[in-house]
């Protein structure tokens, strides 16, 4: 499985020495993918999509990656979900019904224009969901979508495989906000909000400043 993954990365590298990598900073799949891709490309541009900008614990992971992989660039864009949040006033964020809704493809296109790269790598896995399994199995080797110039090298990996790789390569330990298989910095994610409240109070304050209703999560936790 590892060799198949590396072969797919080498195939992309034979077509382009530049790469866009969607990177969640503290997530296991992103940590693993950057390590796998780094030896094969002249330039890697990591795209971090934020819901709340400038979280301290996220910045620490980005800085670690920059030191570990010299020359890697990080660019940040608002997460496409943020456009929906603003349009609906989700979790108390300042509402703007005129907000244009964005998609992951929109963010990818912005990254391509910014970086000049054609190929994009993402961390989708078949084990993530039924929809992703069906999608990924339509691609070459279950990995490469040549028409869109997108690839998913971890397609056939399980979470345990990713964690085993991280441990074997002595990479930075990913953050587990909770026990769910797929985690992220969504402000309605109770585990994420409570993790910030307990571990990074400054980040928690940034969250509730932008999404005031996230404070309800902590209130309910303290009064359960």
N, C-alpha and C positions, 0 to 999 in steps of 0.2 A: 504493500500500500504506500509506504513512504517513497519507494523508488518510482512508483507510478506518478505520485505527486511531483517529485523532482523532475521527472521526464516532461510533464506537462508544463512546468515552469520554464524548463530549458527550451521547449518548443516555442513558447511565447518570446523568450529572450532572443531566439534566432531571428525573429521578425522585428524586434524593437529593443533598443537598449534602455528605453525609458518606460516607466510604469507608474500608474496610479494605483494606490492601495488604500481602500477604505479601512480606516483604523479607529477602533473605539478607545484606544489608549490603555485602559486597564483591563480589557477583556481578553480571555484566554486565546480565542481564535486569532485575534489581531496580533498578539504577542508571538504566537507560533508562526503565523504567515510572514511577518516581517523578517524573522530569522531565516525562514526557508527561502525567501525571495532575494535577500540582500546580496548573496554572492554572485548572482546571475545578471544584475542590471547595473548600468553605469549611473543611472539616476532613478530614485524612487521618491515619489511625492505622496506622502500619506495625507489622507483627507479625514479630518476629525469633524464630525457633525455635532454641534452642541445644542442642548435644550436651554441650559443656563450657562452663560459664558464665564470663563475664567475661574472654574472650580479648582481650588488649590490641589486637591488630591489627584485630579486629572493632569494638571500641569506637571506634577512630580513624575508621572509615568511617561509623559511626552519628553521631558528632559532626560530621563533614563535612556529612552530609545535613541535620542540624538547623540548621547555619549557612546552608547554601545555600538551604534551604526553610523560612523562619521559620514557626512554628506547627505544623509537622508533629510528631506524637507517635510515640514508639517504645515499644512494650510487648514484653516478652520472656516466652516460655513455654518449658518444656522441649519439645524436639522429640518428636513422637509416636513416633519410632523408639527414643527413650531408654527408653520403657516396656518395649519388647521386649528391649532390652539388659539392663535390670535383671532382668527375669523369667528370662532365660537365663544371666545372669552373663557376658555377652559381653565379650571382651577383658579379663577379669579384674575387671570392675566388681562391686561388692558385690551379691550375688544376693538376690533376694526373689521367691520363686515365687508370692507372693500379689499381686504387682504387677498392677494392672489394665492391660490393653492399650488403647492409645489410637490413634485414627486422625486423619488430617488434618481430617476433618469435626468431630471432637471439639474440636480446637484452634480451628477456625473458629467453632464455636458459643461457646466461651469468649470469644473476641475480640469476638463480636457482643454478648454480654451485658455485657462490660466497657466497650465503646465506645458502645453504643447504635446502631451502624451496621448497616444491613441488607445493603448491597452489598459484595461482596468481589472484589478483582482479584488474579489470580495470573499468573505468568510462563510458564505452559506454552506450548510451541510444537509445531506438528505435526512439525517436524524432530527433536524430541527422541527420539521412538520411534514404532513402529507403533501401539501402544496409544493413545498420545496423539493421533496423527493420526486414528484411527478415532473417538475420543471427540469431538474438537473439530469434526469435520466434521458432527456431528449437531446443532450449535448454530446459532442465527441468525447469519448472516454468518460462520460458523465461529468466532464469538467469544462471543456472549452466550447464557447459559443463564438465561432469565427465571424459570422455576419455582424454581430454587435461588438466584436473585439472585447469580450468580457470572459473572465475565467474564474473558476471556483475550485481551487486546488484541494480544499479540504472536503470536497463533496462526499467522499466515502468514509471519512473519519467519524469516530464517535467522540463524545466529550472526554472519555477516559483516555483515548489515544492522544488527544491534544495535550492533556495534563501530563501524560507520561513523557511526551516530547519535551515539554517545558522543563520538567524535572531533570531529564537526561542531559539537556543542554545548559542547565543551571541558569535559566532565564528568570527574570523578575516574576514573582508570584502574582497571578491575576487577583483582582478583587472579586470576592463573592459577596454581593449585597444580601443575598438570601439563599434559599435552597432550590429555586426554580432553575430549570435547565437553561432557559434563555433569559438573560438579565440585561438591564440597561439603566440609563439615567432618566427614565420617564418619571415625571413628577407625581403621577398617580400611583407609582410603584411604592407601596408601603415599606418594603425592605430597603429600598434606596434612600428614601427620606429619613427613615429611622437610623440607618447606618451613618448618614451625614450628621444627624443630630447628636449621635453618640461619639463619633470619631473626629468629625471636622465641623465644629460649631460655626466657623466662618462660612463654610460652604452652605450649611443649613440656612444661615441668615440670607445668603444670596438667593437661595431657592424661594424662601417665603416672601422676599421682597418682590420677586417677579411673579410668583404664583401664591398669593396670600392664603388661598384655601388649603394649601399643602400643610399649613399649621394644624389643621383639624386632625391630620394623621397622628401627629405627636400628642395632641390633646387627648385623643381617644386612647392612645397607648398609655399615657400617664394616669388615666382615670378608669382604666378597665377593671 
